[in-house]
Amino acid sequence: MRTRALFALSVGLLSTPALAQKEFFFGTGEPPVFREADMDKRFLRSRVNQALVQGTNDANCAQLVGALLTIVGESAPYLHRRDENFYLDPVLIQVLNTQLSTPRFPANMYLVSMMRRVLIDKQLPAEWMQTAVALAPYYPPIDLAKLRFIADGVKPVDSFFFTLPAMLERYDVEVRKANTTAASVADAKFRDDYLDKEVAFAGLEFIDAKLEKPKKRSKKGPPPEPPALVARLVYYLPDPGNDGLLSGLTYGKPKVRPSVNITARLKEDQYTALTQLPKGSRVILRGRFWEYRKQLKELEVRDAYLFQDRDWAQNPALADPNAVAACPLAFNDLTGTAPVQPGGFGGKR
């Protein structure tokens, strides 16, 4: 089933850091083509879609609609062209199952229908965006920046599997551990395989951002690039010595945390207000993986966007299950199935 594949894939991504080959990251065929199916047409007639298009005055339904739009927004930076799957944080999968689903309302089915609508239309419907803007003052979890990002058109990454930890692991296997027969060309091959790809790197720490002028070049070299807004980010590698309660106790000089420093040349039209992004914030970096140096200790990403990277484990409450149960929209009008279904030919057979 499509929904089951979504959940298995999302959980498996986080629980399996070892990714084997370039084909596994990016796929081997053409990007998927999303065509409207019967279920998509039924979703357009559903009460949930009517509320997404027209809004709702019911306080209980506002929680349901707000939660669904929030989850769509959280998936937006990771939409990719590799296959028909999309990434969802495991905590939000739990929210779908425990807070938004009832015996008569399969929330995961409606979420998949919403994501399919976005991918078929290649953008978030303008009416959904208007509803999200209207709900935002009363429903703080909605991230309008991520929703506006796909409202302007879906801009997929090459693969949401191509995470920074996975890339570091592939470099270790393919370059650092290359045997003598392959060592001379290993780095060049890695560049050919992985550079110039659209990526989404999560779990980064925002250091700062400012307008920077490029260094002057020699007269014989190419003309200098124009000034650009540049963000400095850092990714801290897991510390193998961090093994429990005593890990916070340090003696003598503090150890330097192993890290990857990232320079991101930002697009001018940022969806997240950088003036409201404090130093030290967790962010998602969306852009084109352009260059690396010092054995992947320094990376450069261009045409980049920054988004907040929320830690949903800290506050996973998106809706009151009692409010969802009381919402008149929360019933299954996609498949017509329910725990108790009347006979198709009357009750006297």
C-alpha positions as CSV (number, residue, x, y, z in Angstrom):
1,M,0.0,0.0,0.0
2,R,1.2,3.5,-0.8
3,T,0.7,4.8,2.8
4,R,2.5,1.9,4.3
5,A,5.5,2.4,2.0
6,L,5.6,6.1,3.1
7,F,5.9,5.2,6.7
8,A,8.3,2.3,6.3
9,L,10.5,4.5,4.1
10,S,10.6,7.4,6.5
11,V,11.4,5.4,9.5
12,G,14.0,3.3,7.6
13,L,15.8,6.4,6.5
14,L,16.6,7.5,10.0
15,S,17.3,4.1,11.4
16,T,19.6,3.0,8.6
17,P,22.6,5.4,8.2
18,A,24.5,3.1,5.7
19,L,23.4,3.9,2.1
20,A,25.2,1.7,-0.4
21,Q,25.5,3.3,-3.8
22,K,24.9,6.4,-5.9
23,E,21.9,4.7,-7.6
24,F,20.3,4.2,-4.2
25,F,20.5,7.9,-3.6
26,F,19.4,9.3,-6.9
27,G,17.6,6.4,-8.8
28,T,18.4,5.3,-12.3
29,G,15.4,6.4,-14.3
30,E,13.4,9.4,-15.2
31,P,11.6,11.5,-12.5
32,P,8.2,10.1,-11.7
33,V,5.1,11.6,-13.4
34,F,2.1,12.1,-11.2
35,R,-1.2,11.5,-12.9
36,E,-4.6,12.1,-11.4
37,A,-6.3,8.8,-10.2
38,D,-9.8,8.1,-8.9
39,M,-8.7,8.7,-5.3
40,D,-7.3,12.1,-6.2
41,K,-10.7,13.1,-7.8
42,R,-12.5,11.9,-4.7
43,F,-10.2,13.9,-2.5
44,L,-11.1,17.1,-4.4
45,R,-14.8,16.4,-3.4
46,S,-14.0,15.6,0.2
47,R,-15.0,17.8,3.1
48,V,-11.3,18.1,4.2
49,N,-10.4,19.6,0.8
50,Q,-13.4,22.0,1.0
51,A,-12.1,23.2,4.4
52,L,-8.6,23.6,2.9
53,V,-10.1,25.7,0.1
54,Q,-12.7,27.7,1.9
55,G,-11.4,27.6,5.5
56,T,-13.5,26.6,8.5
57,N,-15.2,28.4,11.4
58,D,-15.3,25.2,13.6
59,A,-12.5,25.4,16.3
60,N,-12.2,21.6,16.3
61,C,-11.8,21.4,12.6
62,A,-9.3,24.3,12.6
63,Q,-7.0,22.1,14.6
64,L,-7.3,19.2,12.1
65,V,-6.8,21.4,9.1
66,G,-3.9,23.3,10.7
67,A,-2.2,20.1,11.7
68,L,-2.4,18.6,8.1
69,L,-1.1,21.8,6.6
70,T,1.8,21.9,9.1
71,I,2.8,18.3,8.2
72,V,2.7,19.1,4.5
73,G,4.9,22.1,5.2
74,E,7.4,20.0,7.1
75,S,7.7,17.6,4.2
76,A,8.1,20.5,1.6
77,P,12.0,21.0,1.8
78,Y,12.5,17.2,1.1
79,L,10.3,16.7,-1.9
80,H,12.5,14.9,-4.5
81,R,12.6,13.7,-8.0
82,R,13.9,10.2,-7.3
83,D,10.6,8.4,-6.8
84,E,7.0,8.8,-5.6
85,N,7.9,8.6,-1.9
86,F,8.3,11.6,0.4
87,Y,10.0,12.1,3.7
88,L,8.2,12.6,7.0
89,D,9.7,12.9,10.4
90,P,8.9,9.8,12.5
91,V,7.5,12.0,15.3
92,L,5.0,13.4,12.9
93,I,4.1,9.9,11.7
94,Q,3.2,9.2,15.4
95,V,1.2,12.4,15.5
96,L,-0.8,11.2,12.5
97,N,-1.5,7.9,14.1
98,T,-2.3,9.1,17.7
99,Q,-3.6,12.7,17.4
100,L,-5.2,13.0,14.0
101,S,-6.5,9.5,13.2
102,T,-9.8,8.1,14.6
103,P,-11.7,4.9,13.7
104,R,-13.7,6.8,11.1
105,F,-10.9,9.1,9.9
106,P,-7.6,7.7,8.4
107,A,-5.5,10.8,8.6
108,N,-2.5,9.2,6.8
109,M,-4.7,8.6,3.7
110,Y,-5.7,12.3,3.6
111,L,-2.1,13.4,4.1
112,V,-1.0,11.3,1.2
113,S,-3.9,12.7,-0.9
114,M,-2.7,16.2,0.0
115,M,0.9,15.5,-1.0
116,R,-0.3,13.9,-4.3
117,R,-2.3,17.0,-5.0
118,V,0.8,19.2,-4.5
119,L,2.9,16.9,-6.8
120,I,0.2,16.6,-9.5
121,D,-0.3,20.4,-9.6
122,K,3.4,21.0,-9.1
123,Q,2.6,23.6,-6.4
124,L,0.6,24.0,-3.2
125,P,-2.9,25.2,-4.2
126,A,-3.3,29.0,-3.7
127,E,-6.5,28.5,-1.7
128,W,-4.7,26.2,0.7
129,M,-2.1,28.9,1.2
130,Q,-4.7,31.5,1.9
131,T,-6.3,29.1,4.5
132,A,-2.9,28.6,6.1
133,V,-2.3,32.4,6.3
134,A,-5.7,32.8,7.9
135,L,-5.1,30.1,10.4
136,A,-1.5,31.1,11.4
137,P,-2.4,33.7,14.1
138,Y,-4.5,31.0,15.9
139,Y,-2.4,28.0,15.1
140,P,1.3,28.7,15.7
141,P,2.8,25.4,14.6
142,I,2.2,26.2,10.9
143,D,5.5,27.1,9.1
144,L,4.3,29.6,6.4
145,A,7.8,29.9,5.0
146,K,7.9,26.2,4.0
147,L,4.3,26.4,2.6
148,R,5.1,29.5,0.5
149,F,8.2,27.6,-0.8
150,I,6.0,25.0,-2.5
151,A,3.2,27.5,-3.2
152,D,5.6,29.2,-5.6
153,G,6.2,25.8,-7.3
154,V,7.7,22.5,-6.3
155,K,11.5,22.7,-6.5
156,P,12.5,19.1,-5.7
157,V,15.9,17.9,-4.5
158,D,17.6,15.1,-6.4
159,S,17.0,12.7,-3.5
160,F,16.1,13.1,0.2
161,F,18.3,10.1,0.9
162,F,21.3,12.2,0.0
163,T,21.8,13.5,3.6
164,L,25.0,15.0,5.0
165,P,25.7,11.9,7.3
166,A,25.1,9.6,4.3
167,M,27.5,11.7,2.1
168,L,30.2,11.6,4.7
169,E,29.9,7.9,5.0
170,R,30.1,7.4,1.2
171,Y,33.2,9.6,1.1
172,D,34.8,7.5,3.8
173,V,34.0,4.2,1.9
174,E,34.6,5.4,-1.6
175,V,37.6,7.7,-1.2
176,R,39.4,7.3,2.2
177,K,39.2,3.5,2.1
178,A,39.7,3.1,-1.6
179,N,42.3,0.4,-2.3
180,T,45.5,1.2,-4.2
181,T,44.1,0.4,-7.7
182,A,41.3,3.0,-7.2
183,A,42.9,5.6,-4.9
184,S,44.3,7.8,-7.7
185,V,40.9,8.5,-9.3
186,A,38.6,8.0,-6.2
187,D,38.3,11.6,-5.3
188,A,37.6,12.7,-9.0
189,K,35.0,10.0,-9.3
190,F,33.3,11.1,-6.1
191,R,33.1,14.6,-7.5
192,D,31.6,13.4,-10.7
193,D,29.0,11.3,-8.8
194,Y,27.9,13.7,-6.1
195,L,28.7,17.3,-6.9
196,D,26.2,19.6,-8.7
197,K,23.2,17.9,-7.0
198,E,20.2,19.6,-5.4
199,V,20.3,18.7,-1.7
200,A,18.5,19.2,1.6
201,F,20.8,19.1,4.6
202,A,19.1,19.1,8.0
203,G,20.5,19.3,11.6
204,L,22.8,22.3,10.9
205,E,23.6,25.1,13.3
206,F,23.3,28.6,12.0
207,I,26.4,30.7,12.8
208,D,25.7,33.9,10.9
209,A,24.8,35.5,7.6
210,K,26.0,38.7,5.9
211,L,26.6,40.3,2.5
212,E,30.1,39.3,1.4
213,K,32.2,40.6,-1.5
214,P,34.4,38.0,-3.3
215,K,38.2,38.2,-3.1
216,K,40.0,40.1,-5.8
217,R,41.3,37.9,-8.6
218,S,44.2,38.4,-11.0
219,K,43.8,40.3,-14.2
220,K,44.2,37.1,-16.2
221,G,41.6,35.2,-14.3
222,P,37.8,35.2,-14.7
223,P,35.8,38.3,-13.6
224,P,34.9,38.2,-9.9
225,E,31.5,37.1,-8.8
226,P,29.0,39.8,-7.6
227,P,28.5,40.3,-3.9
228,A,26.2,37.7,-2.3
229,L,24.4,37.0,0.9
230,V,26.4,34.2,2.5
231,A,25.5,32.1,5.5
232,R,28.0,30.2,7.7
233,L,26.7,26.9,9.1
234,V,28.2,24.0,11.0
235,Y,27.3,20.4,11.2
236,Y,28.6,18.6,14.4
237,L,29.5,15.0,13.9
238,P,28.2,12.4,16.4
239,D,30.7,12.1,19.3
240,P,31.5,8.4,19.8
241,G,32.7,9.3,23.4
242,N,29.3,10.6,24.3
243,D,28.0,7.4,26.0
244,G,25.7,8.5,28.8
245,L,25.5,10.3,32.1
246,L,29.2,10.9,32.5
247,S,29.6,12.3,29.0
248,G,28.9,15.9,30.2
249,L,31.8,15.8,32.7
250,T,35.0,17.2,31.2
251,Y,38.5,17.4,32.7
252,G,41.2,19.7,31.6
253,K,41.1,21.4,28.2
254,P,37.7,20.9,26.4
255,K,37.8,18.6,23.4
256,V,37.1,20.2,20.0
257,R,33.9,18.8,18.6
258,P,34.4,17.2,15.1
259,S,32.4,19.2,12.6
260,V,31.8,20.1,9.0
261,N,31.8,23.8,8.1
262,I,29.4,24.9,5.4
263,T,29.4,28.1,3.3
264,A,26.0,28.7,1.7
265,R,25.5,31.4,-1.0
266,L,21.9,32.3,-0.5
267,K,19.2,33.2,-3.0
268,E,18.0,36.7,-2.6
269,D,14.3,35.7,-2.3
270,Q,14.5,33.8,1.1
271,Y,11.3,32.5,2.5
272,T,12.6,32.5,6.1
273,A,13.2,36.0,7.5
274,L,16.9,35.9,8.2
275,T,16.6,38.9,10.5
276,Q,14.5,36.8,12.9
277,L,16.9,33.8,12.8
278,P,19.1,33.8,16.0
279,K,22.6,32.5,16.0
280,G,22.7,28.9,17.0
281,S,19.4,28.0,15.5
282,R,18.8,24.6,13.9
283,V,18.3,25.0,10.2
284,I,17.6,23.0,7.0
285,L,19.8,24.0,4.0
286,R,18.3,23.7,0.5
287,G,20.5,24.3,-2.4
288,R,23.1,23.0,-5.0
289,F,26.1,21.0,-3.6
290,W,28.8,23.0,-5.3
291,E,32.2,22.2,-3.9
292,Y,34.1,20.6,-1.0
293,R,37.6,20.9,0.4
294,K,39.7,19.2,3.1
295,Q,38.2,15.8,2.7
296,L,34.6,17.1,3.2
297,K,35.4,19.2,6.3
298,E,34.4,22.3,4.3
299,L,31.5,22.4,1.9
300,E,30.0,25.0,-0.4
301,V,26.4,25.1,-1.4
302,R,24.9,27.7,-3.8
303,D,21.5,29.0,-4.7
304,A,20.5,28.1,-1.2
305,Y,17.5,28.6,1.0
306,L,17.4,28.3,4.8
307,F,14.4,27.0,6.8
308,Q,13.9,26.3,10.5
309,D,14.6,22.7,11.5
310,R,12.3,22.0,14.3
311,D,12.9,19.3,16.9
312,W,9.5,17.8,17.0
313,A,10.4,15.4,19.8
314,Q,10.4,18.4,22.1
315,N,6.8,19.4,21.4
316,P,4.9,16.9,19.3
317,A,1.4,18.2,20.1
318,L,-0.4,19.4,16.9
319,A,-4.0,18.6,17.8
320,D,-6.2,17.4,20.6
321,P,-7.6,14.0,19.7
322,N,-10.9,14.9,21.3
323,A,-11.2,17.9,19.1
324,V,-10.4,15.9,16.0
325,A,-13.1,13.3,17.0
326,A,-15.6,16.2,17.4
327,C,-14.8,17.7,14.0
328,P,-17.6,17.0,11.5
329,L,-15.0,16.9,8.7
330,A,-13.1,14.0,10.3
331,F,-14.8,11.0,8.6
332,N,-13.7,8.8,5.7
333,D,-15.3,10.1,2.5
334,L,-12.4,8.9,0.3
335,T,-13.1,5.2,0.3
336,G,-16.5,5.0,2.1
337,T,-15.2,2.3,4.5
338,A,-15.8,2.4,8.3
339,P,-15.6,-0.1,11.2
340,V,-19.3,-0.8,10.8
341,Q,-20.6,-0.8,7.2
342,P,-24.3,-1.5,6.3
343,G,-25.0,-4.2,3.8
344,G,-25.0,-3.2,0.1
345,F,-28.5,-4.6,-0.6
346,G,-30.4,-3.7,2.6
347,G,-30.6,-5.4,5.9
348,K,-33.1,-8.1,5.2
349,R,-30.9,-10.5,3.2
